[in-house]
Amino acid sequence: MEKKTAYIGLGSNLGNRHEMIEQAVDMLGQPPGIHVVTLSQLIETPPVGGPAGQENYLNGIAELLCAISSRDLFERLMSIEKKLGRTRTVKWAPRTIDLDLLMYGSEVINQDDLQVPHPLMHERHFVMSGMNELAPDLVHPVLHRTMRDIFESLPKSS
């Protein structure tokens, strides 16, 4: 299989946030088929949506080189979340770890449980900050704009 570059959003707002993100990155790189290329800076952000009173998130972006399908990568992300104690009860609830498949090569996927590129990535400052850091000239396959252009067009408070 041809290797593809994928970008994963990482976030945590429960427990030791740094440790949760480090564990998730380590787990991503353990099984065959995924190589973790690099990780963006981690930034702290207030929660978007969900129950009131949540702690701030620590967020970052990982760049991966994948020799597995987008579906297999997505299933691995869900498995890692479960192993690290994520439970899905309320939408946008606090979580030990959140792993979002943001982009997978130039694929556009619209399935019930998987949308790639991530449908909200271009609206979130913390996502676009990391994408601009790692791949400023990468073109969003739906919006046909570079990560730099999208990032620079966002309101600073988004």
KAVEN-V79098 format. One record per helix or strand of 3 or more residues. SS is the DSSP state (helix for helix, strand for strand). FROM is the first residue (numbers start at 1). LEN is the number of residues. If there is no record, write none. Layout:
BEGIN
ss-><SS & SS>
from-><FROM & FROM>
len-><LEN & LEN>
END
This chain:
BEGIN
ss-><strand & helix & strand & strand & strand & helix & strand & helix & helix & helix>
from-><4 & 17 & 34 & 43 & 57 & 70 & 98 & 121 & 125 & 147>
len-><9 & 14 & 6 & 3 & 10 & 14 & 7 & 3 & 11 & 7>
END
